[in-house]
Amino acid sequence: MKIHVCLVSDQILANLIPALMERPDKVVLVTTAEMARKKIDHRLKKLLERENIAVEIYPDAPDVGLSHIQEFALDLAGKLEAVHPGAAIVLNATGGTKLMALGFVEVLRGIAQRTIYTDTAHRRIETLPEAQGPAIDAIPMTDVLDVPKYLAAQGITFGRATSDDAAWRERAARRKAAAKYLGRNAEQLDPFIGALNRLADLAFNQTDRLIEPRQNFDYAPHPKSPWAAALRQLTNAGLIGWNDGAADIVFIDEESTQFLRGGWLEEFAWHTLQDEKVFDARLGVEVSGNGMSETKNEFDVLAAHANQLLFIECKTLRFKPNENDNELAYKLDSLGKAARGLFGETWLLSARVPTPMLLERLRDARIRLIGPSELPKLRDAVQTWMRGAP
């Protein structure tokens, strides 16, 4: 029988990931009164039991006083020996306080088969050597957390994702070339993207229904202009009706119009993640919980890879000086931290050039901006994120 002994802390992933990788028969959660008050132990218990792993909570662990901590650890070791004689015990010393970790390592040395430490930032599991023993190579993490499981670890309930729908994925596949064309040429097409957004808004006429599908540019694009080339791409993809040399276009249906209104950037991001074989990537993720408002909360794109989360927000509207800069930066910062915890990244993909104030706010919040000039290299950014810290 294999048993993981885990010191519970706010950072659930440190205990969850090794347990899901190694699939022990039982996980023993050593929890303090503070962790019980926050219900961290019960959240972790629920997550493990969903994976058919038995869980037992050992409550009221002391987090001060080394002698008290060691006495508690000795008592736990004795109970495990009595109930599960001969069990292979693995101590996960990542959680708890530093003093708790020291006390448990000292007491369980020689009792535990292994003592491990989860280096989440570097995506690997370290094994602590025996006293004066040789160093033991770290084990790379394997993917055990998809987007819903990662969110659940953060106390967020996954509702649904647009990209989970098979019929939607088929339609998105037909739009893929158009999404990639707009993404790779966003800098050159800046005025066109703005004009297209405006016409799509007019077509919806302040509703979510396609009321006025026929709309007009201010003038007919020159046949050899980037605008005309983009319109041919969109026409070939079946997203609009347009004739060469005409100033008017016809929006085909509501989903295609939403795509041209800005949804193409989300799909560009999602297709790039899928093409790079990220472990799990979802578009249009609806969530609730973790103190979020009762109104619908939706993430544009979320990706889980190597047990870290990437949150991507997409924006195609023109930024206006000082308008909602603080609000947007705060939203990205708060949503990103709620979803990913301490690890992972938040990116803002923008088809338009941000204001200097927003750039400053994003830097302060450590949110990566991928603007129109960088969108053609999104694939490189994704690959770097997937590799993680050196």
Phi, psi and omega in degrees: 000137179250132181233131170262128173256119187239136175269114187286137174215180179299331183274085185299324186301328182298329177266327185290314186298309179299324180294319179288331177289316188264343177051060177294163177289329180213147172241128177258119182260113177270115189232140176274170178299325181293317179293326176292322179298321178280352181063027177294320181297321181287326176296315180294320178301315181298317180297319181288320180293330174299334180265015179062036174252125179292144183226138173231134180259127172255102188274174172061034176290137177286145176243006174225153180081100186300321181295322178294320179296316180294323177297317178297317180296321177297318179298317179296316180300320179296319180294319179296320180294322181287318185276325184231068181299136178080005180294146174275109185261131174244121177267121173265106186263022184282322188271198182066190173276166178300322180293321176299315180299315179298316181296315181291321178298317182295316184287319185272000176298125183093339176264314178285138177294321177216154170238124186241160177223128182270110177267081186297321183300324182256007171060047179209162179249119177269144173248124181285131180287160172294165181306124179061017178273170179291154177294147181245131182298142177290153178257124177297143176293146169257158181287115177234352183243113169274184184299310180300319180293321178297314180298319179300322178297334179267007179081018181250133181268121176285126178265294179200167174225137178305319185287353177285343184279122184297320180294321177297318181298324177296317179293321179296325178297324179288336179266357189302313182298321179293318179298317180292324178298313180295320180295316183285341182242021186300321183296314181291330185263015184312307180296324180296317180298320178295317180295320180295318176303315183296316180292324177295320176299316180295325180294324177282335176054051177064025175228179173260016178245147181281099186266317184233080187294332180271124180225164185232134166290166179295333178204161179286128179298141176297139184305331182259010183275159174302328179298313181296320178298319179294319180296326178293320177300315183291324178292316179297331179278357179076024183267334179217164168254127181203140175249138179309133178087356181266152176267344184259150175230160178236121175283135191280309182205177186293318181295318178296323180292320176297323176300313182285340179283348179148346180297340180300327182290321176297317180291325175301315178296314182296316179298321180296316178297317180296317181296327180274004175062043170299146185304314178209127178227133182225145180244141177064058186268118178264132186221168173208167177100181178056043176076008180287159181294161181288342176289163183298128174253128182225133174263134179301303180216134174233142177224139174243130178207135183052035176063028170234158186246139174244124177251123180242122172257140184239139182219127178243351178284154179290137176281136178251142184307125173066005183267111174064018178300311180297320182296315180294314180297319180295317180300312181296319181295312184290316179295319180298313180294321179297321185279320189255349183069220183280343190243162184092189185218160172240130178238146169248116174266126182228129175275354179238158183283123181288163176284156176303324180296317179295321177303318179295317180296320179295320177298316181299324181271001181058043176258129183279130174262129171242098186273185185302326180286340182260346182303323178298340181256020180303323179303318180295320179297318179296317180298319179296317179297320181296325179290326177079188182294144180292000000 
